[in-house]
Amino acid sequence: MGCRMQRRLALRRKLHILRMTNHSQSVKQSSAFMGAFIYLHQLKLKLEAMKTELSELAEIRREYLNRINKLQLPKREVKVEKGEKGFQVKVTCEKGKGKLVSVLEAFEEMGLNVLHGKVSCTPNFVMEAIVDDVGSGQGNETADVEKITQALVRAIHGLKTEGKGTSDA
């Protein structure tokens, strides 16, 4: 007798938990089971929809990353052109410590003043500047362009400029 009562109480507890889960108000045992079945079916449908959405988002992410990789800027590029006010300089390279400082030091060593400049570090280091020669009119313009280009390439590679020994710490 005691065993039968324990089983009945256990079944009632389980049905109560089932009704709480389904938000069912029905007293009938069959209605509680049917409500639980419908609730589980709805959860299954929601899970399938979430899996589909997740796979679609993963595909979109993969496509986005592929497009970003195709659009990436070259790793290192230096362009110097003679302009109206001086030289137009564009430096593009990967990000790293001291890139801006080394480029500005290269300008200083060559005796160039930065008249206007823009710097960005997203996603790569990019600097656009207009620089002017402090020591006026010495030599050929194309030689100056080549000299500036070589100095900037050395600066972004992290090499010391030739003929200049710096003792700064």
Secondary structure, DSSP 8 states (H G I E B T S, - for coil): -HHHHHHHHHHHHHHHHHHHHHT-----HHHHHHHHHHHHHHHHHHHHHHHHHHHHHHHHHHHHHHHHHHH---SEEEEEEE-SSSEEEEEEE---TTHHHHHHHHHHHHTEEEEEEEEE-SSSEEEEEEEEESS---S-HHHHHHHHHHHHHHHHHT---TT------
